[in-house]
Amino acid sequence: MNINQLETLLTISKTMSFRKAGELLNLTQPAVSAQIKSLEDEFKTVLIDRNQPVTLTDRGQVFLEHAEQILGIVEELKQKLSDLNQIPQGHIVLGTTSTIAIQILPRVLAYFQNQFPMIKTTIHSMPSSQITPAVENGTIDIGITYISDKSPSIETAALYYDTYELVVAPGHPMSHLKHTTVEALKDTPLIMLSPDTFGRRFVDQIFEKYKIQPNIVMELSSSEEVKRMVEINLGAAVVSKLSIANELKLGTLRMIKVNELELTHPVSVVYRSGRYLNSAIKQFISDLRGMSESQFVSTE
């Protein structure tokens, strides 16, 4: 068994085709078939059902799980050896919410990639509730998210603090208000974030605390979608203050203070405790932790 055979099996599992796997690996189809046949002969089992589309057998699925672990170990070894050069390099897979990706990351990544051009970054946008689990299971290397519950398997460092604010369109009946109470929202049509977001869980807790049954007219998965619906006056919404800086400047949204919502929430970088961090990840975390809060919340 060799590493190339494992990479070939992994590629076939993704493409469901010997031909497509060969194209991706720069191998002929007979070479791909020979590698798989060699594996099957060595382990005396059938790994692939060769009917169309090609699929892994049950034993092939078990084999693939271990192959992925082996390839992961090999990749980590390569990275450790590369790190000996003392030049921050490598690949970072970062997960965050769409709002943070739009409002924060462009400034952070522009600085970081100018300083360290040998580092590649892949960004995954996801609901806030999925970020910490994704860090824990290794789907992403680093998360930037709102933190509510701490996990013993996760390291965190607060970067800046955000609040949640009530926003309406200029033509909304409440748009003339500077302040209101959470009680006044009881009969107000609300556009809400989906239940799997930190912001929605926070607002739900406030409503529950004050025994208010909200009038929810729409649920959306991101603050960006919510803002667009509020701008066309389909309802009011409670969203991150950081996310509305541009809309407030343009006058497409009005912010109304609600005393009961005035709690600050830390936005933190999160990464898994005890895992090997390549030089790229170490440098990224170090730079994030060294930035002042104004570098994150600036609206310039």
C-alpha positions, -999 to 999 in steps of 0.1 A, spaced: 0 0 0 12 35 -8 0 71 -3 -9 74 -40 -33 45 -38 -51 61 -9 -53 95 -27 -67 77 -57 -94 59 -37 -103 92 -20 -106 109 -54 -128 81 -68 -151 84 -38 -156 121 -46 -159 119 -84 -177 85 -86 -157 79 -118 -124 62 -127 -120 85 -157 -126 117 -138 -103 106 -110 -76 100 -135 -80 134 -150 -77 151 -116 -47 130 -106 -30 131 -140 -33 94 -144 -46 72 -172 -78 52 -164 -59 19 -166 -34 33 -140 -63 43 -117 -78 8 -121 -45 -8 -114 -39 11 -82 -74 2 -68 -70 -35 -79 -36 -36 -61 -53 -23 -29 -81 -48 -32 -56 -77 -38 -35 -67 -8 -65 -65 16 -83 -93 -1 -116 -74 -4 -137 -54 -29 -135 -17 -22 -154 -3 -52 -186 -13 -70 -177 -7 -106 -213 -3 -118 -221 32 -130 -220 55 -112 -190 41 -93 -196 38 -56 -177 24 -26 -187 -9 -11 -194 -11 26 -159 -23 32 -147 5 9 -164 31 31 -146 17 62 -113 16 43 -119 52 32 -123 65 67 -89 51 77 -74 63 44 -85 99 52 -69 97 87 -36 84 72 -36 112 46 -44 137 73 -14 125 93 8 127 62 -4 163 55 4 173 90 39 158 87 45 177 56 33 209 73 55 203 103 85 199 81 76 230 61 73 249 93 110 243 100 117 270 75 104 295 100 85 313 73 47 314 80 31 295 52 3 270 47 -34 269 44 -60 282 68 -97 271 67 -116 298 85 -153 297 94 -175 327 104 -209 342 99 -218 361 67 -219 394 86 -185 390 100 -172 378 67 -185 410 50 -178 435 77 -146 424 93 -126 399 72 -118 421 42 -98 445 64 -81 417 84 -73 395 54 -60 424 33 -35 432 60 -26 396 67 -21 386 31 1 416 24 23 406 53 23 369 46 17 362 9 27 325 12 -4 318 33 -36 307 16 -70 313 33 -103 296 26 -134 312 41 -166 292 50 -197 313 59 -220 294 83 -246 300 111 -229 310 144 -242 278 161 -222 257 136 -188 274 140 -176 259 173 -187 223 164 -169 227 131 -137 237 149 -141 208 173 -145 182 145 -117 197 124 -139 209 95 -124 244 99 -91 254 116 -102 287 131 -136 303 138 -146 339 144 -179 340 162 -201 351 191 -193 330 221 -220 320 246 -210 286 260 -173 276 264 -161 241 256 -131 225 273 -118 214 239 -118 249 225 -95 279 231 -110 314 227 -98 350 227 -122 379 226 -114 403 196 -141 430 201 -176 435 215 -209 439 197 -245 447 206 -278 439 190 -301 468 180 -336 473 167 -337 486 131 -366 498 109 -370 513 75 -374 552 73 -410 547 63 -418 524 93 -443 538 119 -416 535 146 -389 553 126 -393 586 144 -384 570 178 -350 572 194 -358 548 222 -384 522 229 -390 492 252 -390 455 245 -427 455 256 -435 478 226 -423 451 203 -451 427 213 -473 436 184 -446 448 159 -442 425 129 -406 412 132 -382 397 107 -360 373 127 -328 355 122 -331 317 120 -332 298 153 -297 283 147 -280 317 151 -265 333 182 -285 366 176 -318 347 174 -311 328 206 -303 360 224 -335 378 212 -355 347 221 -341 348 257 -350 385 260 -386 379 249 -389 349 272 -376 368 301 -402 395 296 -429 370 287 -435 384 252 -448 364 223 -432 380 193 -451 386 160 -426 369 136 -435 374 100 -403 361 84 -372 341 94 -339 344 74 -305 327 78 -283 358 78 -283 395 89 -276 406 53 -309 390 42 -327 404 72 -315 439 65 -327 438 29 -362 428 40 -363 456 66 -351 482 41 -382 475 19 -403 479 51 -416 443 55 -410 445 93 -386 455 121 -356 434 131 -330 430 158 -295 427 143 -258 432 151 -249 469 154 -217 462 136 -236 449 106 -257 481 100 -229 507 99 -232 512 62 -270 513 61 -271 539 89 -247 560 70 -268 557 38 -300 563 56 -317 531 44 -322 519 80 -330 537 113 -317 524 146 -339 525 177 -324 519 212 -340 492 233 -327 493 268 -334 456 274 -312 447 244 -282 468 256 -259 439 264 -224 435 249 -214 402 233 -178 392 227 -168 382 192 -139 358 196 -114 338 176 -118 301 184 -95 271 178 -92 236 190 -71 229 221 -42 205 218 -42 202 180 -11 210 160 -12 245 146 8 251 115 28 283 112 1 300 91 -26 293 118 -3 304 146 6 337 128 -31 344 120 -42 338 156 -13 359 169 -21 388 146 -58 387 154 -51 388 192 -27 416 187 -52 439 169 -70 466 188 -108 466 189 -109 497 167 -93 477 139 -123 454 139 -152 479 145 -140 507 124 -165 517 97 -140 536 75 
